[in-house]
Amino acid sequence: MRYFLVIIIYLFTGPGAFAQQKTWQLHGTVYDVTKRYPMEYVTVMTTSGRGTMSDSLGKYSITVMEGDSVYFSFQNKQTGKYPVAKMEDPTQFNMSLHIQLYTYLPDVEVRAQNYRRDSIANRRMYDKYFAYSKPNPLKSINIGPTGVGMDPNEIINMFRFRRNRQLASLQRRLIQEEQDKFIDHRFTKALVKKLTNMKDNEELDAFMKKYRPPADFLEMANDLELGYYIQQCYRKQMGLLPSGVLLYQMGADSLYIK
């Protein structure tokens, strides 16, 4: 008799009852408390035991049934349960968690670009290349109580021609890059625009390329002398100076603008 009753109960309340319940996909997006920033890795669960997680855009999709309720969990904090039957749109349900997203972002340090600091860091990083010199065994001669000694590595390196060429080439490139950054640091578009009042970007770009000074001049010239040079170049550009005028005579080479 008991066995018969169990079968009757199973037939009316078993899988057949669940099979009659309609299922569909519930979609939505999870936001933080501001309702502006989507949240990823938020757990979405149903009371029937299904689960999923929100993606990088805060979106989720989960299968629900008529009698289901949906709830959300993030960092061990769980929301209340929201019955699917009471949702205005049973296929779409957005959620806003009481969490400010920016509080979980790492601190970011923002600093202004500093040419001297960056240059020092660059020198430290590539110190062995900046300090490279051609192998010379005579520089490594040591005189001790037992006689005269010489570094055998220097002798070996003398015959490593490919390595020496590569190191010398890298050194020249690093020095050139450092000089170019130094020129860009002092000879700027903002300074040229301020002293010449040029408005056209194409005209300004052509001026910057044509009158770009060498690094040795900028190493010796102060701000006043640099400003005077820029003004003289602009007068030259406008045809206010005769051809062949020496614009400056500082550094290794004199520069004539034709």
Contacts in CASP RR format, 6 or more apart in sequence:
PFRMAT RR
TARGET T0000
AUTHOR 0000-0000-0000
METHOD contacts of the structure
MODEL  1
MRYFLVIIIYLFTGPGAFAQQKTWQLHGTVYDVTKRYPMEYVTVMTTSGR
GTMSDSLGKYSITVMEGDSVYFSFQNKQTGKYPVAKMEDPTQFNMSLHIQ
LYTYLPDVEVRAQNYRRDSIANRRMYDKYFAYSKPNPLKSINIGPTGVGM
DPNEIINMFRFRRNRQLASLQRRLIQEEQDKFIDHRFTKALVKKLTNMKD
NEELDAFMKKYRPPADFLEMANDLELGYYIQQCYRKQMGLLPSGVLLYQM
GADSLYIK
18 65 0 8 1.000
21 65 0 8 1.000
21 66 0 8 1.000
21 67 0 8 1.000
22 65 0 8 1.000
22 66 0 8 1.000
23 63 0 8 1.000
23 64 0 8 1.000
23 65 0 8 1.000
24 63 0 8 1.000
24 64 0 8 1.000
24 90 0 8 1.000
24 91 0 8 1.000
25 61 0 8 1.000
25 62 0 8 1.000
25 63 0 8 1.000
25 64 0 8 1.000
25 91 0 8 1.000
26 61 0 8 1.000
26 62 0 8 1.000
26 63 0 8 1.000
26 64 0 8 1.000
26 70 0 8 1.000
26 84 0 8 1.000
26 90 0 8 1.000
26 91 0 8 1.000
26 92 0 8 1.000
26 93 0 8 1.000
27 59 0 8 1.000
27 60 0 8 1.000
27 61 0 8 1.000
27 91 0 8 1.000
27 92 0 8 1.000
27 93 0 8 1.000
28 59 0 8 1.000
28 60 0 8 1.000
28 61 0 8 1.000
28 92 0 8 1.000
28 93 0 8 1.000
28 94 0 8 1.000
28 95 0 8 1.000
29 38 0 8 1.000
29 54 0 8 1.000
29 57 0 8 1.000
29 58 0 8 1.000
29 59 0 8 1.000
29 60 0 8 1.000
29 94 0 8 1.000
29 95 0 8 1.000
30 38 0 8 1.000
30 39 0 8 1.000
30 42 0 8 1.000
30 44 0 8 1.000
30 54 0 8 1.000
30 58 0 8 1.000
30 59 0 8 1.000
30 60 0 8 1.000
30 72 0 8 1.000
30 94 0 8 1.000
30 95 0 8 1.000
30 96 0 8 1.000
30 97 0 8 1.000
31 37 0 8 1.000
31 38 0 8 1.000
31 39 0 8 1.000
31 58 0 8 1.000
31 94 0 8 1.000
31 95 0 8 1.000
31 96 0 8 1.000
31 97 0 8 1.000
32 39 0 8 1.000
32 96 0 8 1.000
32 97 0 8 1.000
32 99 0 8 1.000
32 100 0 8 1.000
32 101 0 8 1.000
33 96 0 8 1.000
33 97 0 8 1.000
33 98 0 8 1.000
33 99 0 8 1.000
33 100 0 8 1.000
34 100 0 8 1.000
34 101 0 8 1.000
35 96 0 8 1.000
37 101 0 8 1.000
37 102 0 8 1.000
38 54 0 8 1.000
38 56 0 8 1.000
38 57 0 8 1.000
38 58 0 8 1.000
38 59 0 8 1.000
39 54 0 8 1.000
39 58 0 8 1.000
39 74 0 8 1.000
39 97 0 8 1.000
39 99 0 8 1.000
39 101 0 8 1.000
40 53 0 8 1.000
40 54 0 8 1.000
40 55 0 8 1.000
40 56 0 8 1.000
40 57 0 8 1.000
40 58 0 8 1.000
41 53 0 8 1.000
41 54 0 8 1.000
41 74 0 8 1.000
42 53 0 8 1.000
42 54 0 8 1.000
42 58 0 8 1.000
42 60 0 8 1.000
42 72 0 8 1.000
42 73 0 8 1.000
42 74 0 8 1.000
42 95 0 8 1.000
42 97 0 8 1.000
43 51 0 8 1.000
43 52 0 8 1.000
43 53 0 8 1.000
43 72 0 8 1.000
43 73 0 8 1.000
43 74 0 8 1.000
44 51 0 8 1.000
44 52 0 8 1.000
44 53 0 8 1.000
44 54 0 8 1.000
44 60 0 8 1.000
44 62 0 8 1.000
44 70 0 8 1.000
44 71 0 8 1.000
44 72 0 8 1.000
45 51 0 8 1.000
45 70 0 8 1.000
45 71 0 8 1.000
45 72 0 8 1.000
45 73 0 8 1.000
46 62 0 8 1.000
46 63 0 8 1.000
46 64 0 8 1.000
46 65 0 8 1.000
46 68 0 8 1.000
46 69 0 8 1.000
46 70 0 8 1.000
47 67 0 8 1.000
47 68 0 8 1.000
47 69 0 8 1.000
47 70 0 8 1.000
47 71 0 8 1.000
47 81 0 8 1.000
48 64 0 8 1.000
48 65 0 8 1.000
48 67 0 8 1.000
48 68 0 8 1.000
50 62 0 8 1.000
50 63 0 8 1.000
50 64 0 8 1.000
51 62 0 8 1.000
52 60 0 8 1.000
52 61 0 8 1.000
52 62 0 8 1.000
53 60 0 8 1.000
54 60 0 8 1.000
62 70 0 8 1.000
64 70 0 8 1.000
64 84 0 8 1.000
64 90 0 8 1.000
65 84 0 8 1.000
66 84 0 8 1.000
66 85 0 8 1.000
67 83 0 8 1.000
67 84 0 8 1.000
67 85 0 8 1.000
68 83 0 8 1.000
68 84 0 8 1.000
69 81 0 8 1.000
69 82 0 8 1.000
69 83 0 8 1.000
69 84 0 8 1.000
70 81 0 8 1.000
70 82 0 8 1.000
70 84 0 8 1.000
70 93 0 8 1.000
71 78 0 8 1.000
71 79 0 8 1.000
71 80 0 8 1.000
71 81 0 8 1.000
71 82 0 8 1.000
72 78 0 8 1.000
72 79 0 8 1.000
72 95 0 8 1.000
72 97 0 8 1.000
73 79 0 8 1.000
74 97 0 8 1.000
74 99 0 8 1.000
77 97 0 8 1.000
77 99 0 8 1.000
79 95 0 8 1.000
79 97 0 8 1.000
82 93 0 8 1.000
84 90 0 8 1.000
87 93 0 8 1.000
115 181 0 8 1.000
115 182 0 8 1.000
115 185 0 8 1.000
118 181 0 8 1.000
119 178 0 8 1.000
119 181 0 8 1.000
119 182 0 8 1.000
122 174 0 8 1.000
122 178 0 8 1.000
123 130 0 8 1.000
123 178 0 8 1.000
126 174 0 8 1.000
129 167 0 8 1.000
129 170 0 8 1.000
129 171 0 8 1.000
129 174 0 8 1.000
130 171 0 8 1.000
130 174 0 8 1.000
130 175 0 8 1.000
132 167 0 8 1.000
132 168 0 8 1.000
132 170 0 8 1.000
132 171 0 8 1.000
134 164 0 8 1.000
134 168 0 8 1.000
135 154 0 8 1.000
135 155 0 8 1.000
135 157 0 8 1.000
135 158 0 8 1.000
135 160 0 8 1.000
135 164 0 8 1.000
136 154 0 8 1.000
136 158 0 8 1.000
137 150 0 8 1.000
137 151 0 8 1.000
137 154 0 8 1.000
137 155 0 8 1.000
137 158 0 8 1.000
139 154 0 8 1.000
140 150 0 8 1.000
140 151 0 8 1.000
140 154 0 8 1.000
141 148 0 8 1.000
141 149 0 8 1.000
141 150 0 8 1.000
142 148 0 8 1.000
142 149 0 8 1.000
142 150 0 8 1.000
143 149 0 8 1.000
157 163 0 8 1.000
157 164 0 8 1.000
179 215 0 8 1.000
180 215 0 8 1.000
182 215 0 8 1.000
182 218 0 8 1.000
182 219 0 8 1.000
183 212 0 8 1.000
183 213 0 8 1.000
183 214 0 8 1.000
183 215 0 8 1.000
183 218 0 8 1.000
186 218 0 8 1.000
186 226 0 8 1.000
187 208 0 8 1.000
187 212 0 8 1.000
187 213 0 8 1.000
187 218 0 8 1.000
187 226 0 8 1.000
187 230 0 8 1.000
189 204 0 8 1.000
189 208 0 8 1.000
191 226 0 8 1.000
191 227 0 8 1.000
191 230 0 8 1.000
192 198 0 8 1.000
192 204 0 8 1.000
192 207 0 8 1.000
192 208 0 8 1.000
192 230 0 8 1.000
193 199 0 8 1.000
193 204 0 8 1.000
195 227 0 8 1.000
195 230 0 8 1.000
195 231 0 8 1.000
195 234 0 8 1.000
196 207 0 8 1.000
196 230 0 8 1.000
196 231 0 8 1.000
196 234 0 8 1.000
198 204 0 8 1.000
198 207 0 8 1.000
198 234 0 8 1.000
207 233 0 8 1.000
207 234 0 8 1.000
207 237 0 8 1.000
210 237 0 8 1.000
210 257 0 8 1.000
211 230 0 8 1.000
211 233 0 8 1.000
211 237 0 8 1.000
211 257 0 8 1.000
213 221 0 8 1.000
213 226 0 8 1.000
213 229 0 8 1.000
213 248 0 8 1.000
213 255 0 8 1.000
214 251 0 8 1.000
214 252 0 8 1.000
214 253 0 8 1.000
214 255 0 8 1.000
216 250 0 8 1.000
216 251 0 8 1.000
216 252 0 8 1.000
216 253 0 8 1.000
217 229 0 8 1.000
217 248 0 8 1.000
217 250 0 8 1.000
217 251 0 8 1.000
217 255 0 8 1.000
218 226 0 8 1.000
219 251 0 8 1.000
220 250 0 8 1.000
220 251 0 8 1.000
221 229 0 8 1.000
221 248 0 8 1.000
221 250 0 8 1.000
225 248 0 8 1.000
225 250 0 8 1.000
229 247 0 8 1.000
229 248 0 8 1.000
232 241 0 8 1.000
232 245 0 8 1.000
232 247 0 8 1.000
232 248 0 8 1.000
233 247 0 8 1.000
233 257 0 8 1.000
235 241 0 8 1.000
236 245 0 8 1.000
236 247 0 8 1.000
236 257 0 8 1.000
243 258 0 8 1.000
244 256 0 8 1.000
244 257 0 8 1.000
244 258 0 8 1.000
245 256 0 8 1.000
245 257 0 8 1.000
246 254 0 8 1.000
246 255 0 8 1.000
246 256 0 8 1.000
247 255 0 8 1.000
247 256 0 8 1.000
247 257 0 8 1.000
248 254 0 8 1.000
248 255 0 8 1.000
END
